[in-house]
Amino acid sequence: MNKKTVVIHQPDFMPYLGFFQRLLQCDLYIALDHVQFSRGRAWHHRDKIKTPEGIKWLTLPIRFTGNRLSPIREALLNDQLNWREEHLHQIIRCYSDGAGFDEIFPELQQVYAFQCERMVDFNLHALKWLMTKFGITVPMALSSELAPRDRSNEMLVSLLTKVGAAAYLSGVGALDYFKPEPFDAADIRVIWQNFTHPVYHQLHGEFAPYLSSLDLLLNCGTEKSREILRSCL
């Protein structure tokens, strides 16, 4: 009997810990790269780190050759800007005193040395590295290669059906637009993530949750980070 649990999420930049907590509980991750790039409060090209001055964004500069409704997979990195060096400089400034810095930073330099044109390729390269650091081995697929039908909930069900999923593990942010009927019709169980953000030793004052997962790794190192992430299950 098929019991495959699937996570579907946009291939965001250096995601927060809740994303990886979901990956620990699934059998397949589908990177949702064919949907429209969100020009509002998007996480596709940015995430937060903690600095001596407070919470700041690390942002990938992007450009499009198409129109403003372009999908995520068509977002290009703007290499006319020196964003790689700027990101690494900011990380040195903010995390050089972290317990995990000496271990993690040389690997992070190699991640940033990866050359590509598309944002999604850089994000997926970074994501695979982060999965390795957290000891996550779940396989990955691209929604664009699965050619799903429809939109919204029906599109998710189309993807889930194509990969033979029995269950869909979703973040609670999707509750705002969730409709159960397509999932019920396809006999796919919906599981809502239960995630409480862990507290760990963090530089620069009072603990701040919901930052990029880089914050945990640079503050704690690989082994402690794996232990902390699994404490959230």
C-alpha positions in Angstrom: 0.0 0.0 0.0 1.3 3.5 -0.9 2.0 5.7 2.1 4.1 8.3 0.5 4.0 11.7 2.2 5.0 14.7 0.0 5.9 18.3 0.7 5.4 20.9 -2.0 7.0 24.3 -1.5 8.6 27.1 -3.5 12.4 26.7 -3.8 13.1 29.6 -1.5 16.5 31.1 -0.6 18.1 29.7 2.5 14.8 28.7 4.2 14.0 28.8 7.9 14.0 25.8 10.2 10.3 25.0 9.8 10.8 24.1 6.2 13.5 21.5 7.1 11.3 20.1 9.9 8.8 19.2 7.2 11.4 17.6 5.1 12.3 15.3 8.0 8.8 14.0 7.9 8.3 13.4 4.2 9.2 10.9 1.4 9.5 13.5 -1.4 9.9 17.2 -1.8 8.5 18.9 -4.9 10.1 22.3 -5.6 7.3 24.5 -6.9 9.3 26.3 -9.5 6.6 26.8 -12.3 4.4 29.2 -10.3 4.4 32.9 -10.6 7.2 34.8 -8.8 5.6 36.7 -6.0 6.6 40.4 -6.2 5.2 41.2 -2.7 6.5 39.6 0.5 8.4 36.9 -1.3 10.9 34.5 0.3 12.1 33.2 -3.1 15.1 35.5 -3.1 15.6 36.6 0.5 15.7 35.6 4.1 16.6 37.1 7.5 19.8 37.0 9.5 20.6 38.5 12.9 23.1 41.4 13.0 24.5 43.5 15.8 21.9 46.2 14.7 19.0 43.8 14.6 17.3 41.6 12.0 18.3 42.3 8.4 17.6 40.7 5.0 20.0 38.8 2.9 18.7 39.4 -0.6 19.5 37.9 -4.0 19.3 40.7 -6.7 17.1 39.4 -9.5 16.0 40.4 -13.0 13.5 39.1 -15.6 13.7 38.9 -19.3 9.9 38.3 -19.5 7.0 40.2 -17.9 6.2 40.8 -14.3 4.0 37.6 -14.2 7.1 35.4 -14.9 7.4 32.1 -13.0 10.0 31.5 -10.4 12.1 29.4 -12.7 12.6 32.4 -15.0 14.0 34.7 -12.4 17.7 35.5 -13.2 20.5 36.5 -10.9 21.8 40.0 -11.4 25.5 39.4 -11.5 26.2 43.0 -12.4 26.0 43.5 -8.6 28.6 42.0 -6.3 26.0 40.2 -4.1 28.1 37.1 -3.4 30.9 39.0 -1.8 28.5 41.3 0.0 26.5 38.4 1.5 29.7 36.7 2.7 31.1 39.9 4.1 27.8 40.4 6.1 27.9 36.9 7.4 31.5 37.3 8.6 30.6 40.6 10.3 27.5 39.0 12.0 28.6 35.4 12.8 32.4 35.2 13.1 32.0 34.7 16.8 29.5 31.9 16.4 30.4 28.4 17.6 29.8 27.0 14.2 31.4 29.7 12.1 34.8 28.1 11.6 33.2 24.8 10.4 30.3 26.3 8.3 31.8 29.4 6.7 34.3 27.6 4.4 31.5 25.4 3.1 29.3 28.4 2.6 32.0 30.1 0.6 31.8 27.1 -1.8 28.0 27.4 -2.0 28.4 31.0 -3.0 31.0 30.2 -5.6 28.5 28.1 -7.5 28.0 29.8 -10.9 24.6 29.9 -12.6 22.2 32.3 -14.3 18.9 31.4 -12.7 17.9 32.1 -9.1 16.2 28.7 -8.8 19.5 26.9 -9.6 21.3 28.8 -6.9 18.5 28.2 -4.4 18.4 24.5 -5.1 22.2 24.2 -4.9 22.1 26.0 -1.5 19.1 23.9 -0.4 20.9 20.6 -1.2 23.9 21.8 0.9 21.6 22.7 3.8 19.9 19.3 3.6 23.3 17.7 3.8 24.2 19.8 6.9 20.9 18.8 8.6 21.3 15.1 7.6 18.2 15.1 5.4 18.2 12.7 2.4 14.7 13.1 1.0 14.6 13.1 -2.8 13.5 16.2 -4.8 11.5 16.8 -7.9 10.7 20.0 -9.9 7.0 20.9 -10.5 7.9 22.3 -13.9 9.1 18.8 -15.0 5.9 17.2 -13.7 3.7 19.5 -15.8 0.7 19.8 -13.4 -2.7 20.8 -14.5 -5.0 23.6 -13.0 -4.1 26.1 -10.3 -4.2 26.5 -6.6 -5.5 23.4 -4.7 -6.3 21.5 -7.8 -2.7 22.1 -9.1 -1.3 20.6 -5.8 -3.5 17.6 -6.2 -2.4 17.2 -9.8 1.2 17.1 -8.6 0.5 14.8 -5.7 -1.4 12.4 -8.0 1.5 12.3 -10.5 4.0 11.2 -7.8 1.6 8.7 -6.2 1.2 10.6 -2.9 -1.0 9.3 -0.1 -0.5 12.4 2.1 0.4 16.0 1.7 2.3 17.7 4.5 1.6 21.4 4.4 2.7 24.4 6.4 -0.1 26.2 8.2 0.3 29.3 6.1 -1.7 27.5 3.4 -4.8 27.4 5.6 -5.9 30.7 4.2 -6.5 29.3 0.7 -7.0 25.6 1.5 -10.1 23.8 0.0 -10.4 20.2 1.1 -12.6 19.0 -1.8 -9.9 18.3 -4.4 -7.8 16.4 -1.9 -10.8 14.4 -0.6 -11.8 13.5 -4.2 -8.3 12.2 -4.9 -8.2 10.4 -1.5 -5.1 12.3 -0.4 -4.8 13.0 3.3 -3.7 16.5 4.3 -1.4 16.8 7.3 -0.9 20.2 8.9 2.6 20.9 10.2 3.0 21.2 13.9 6.2 23.3 14.5 7.3 25.1 17.5 10.5 27.1 16.9 13.4 25.9 19.0 15.5 28.3 21.2 19.2 28.0 20.9 22.3 30.0 21.8 22.3 33.0 19.5 24.6 36.0 19.1 23.6 39.6 19.5 21.1 39.7 22.4 17.7 38.4 22.9 16.7 35.3 20.9 15.0 35.9 17.6 13.1 33.1 15.9 12.2 32.5 12.2 15.5 33.5 10.7 17.3 31.7 7.9 18.5 28.3 8.9 22.0 29.7 8.4 21.6 31.3 11.8 21.4 28.0 13.6 24.3 26.4 11.7 26.6 29.4 12.2 25.7 29.7 15.9 25.8 26.0 16.7 27.6 23.9 14.1 26.4 20.8 12.2 26.0 18.2 14.9 24.2 20.5 17.4 22.0 21.9 14.6 20.9 18.4 13.7 20.0 17.7 17.3 18.1 20.9 17.7 16.1 20.5 14.5 15.1 17.0 15.4 13.9 18.2 18.8 11.1 20.0 16.9 9.5 16.7 15.8 
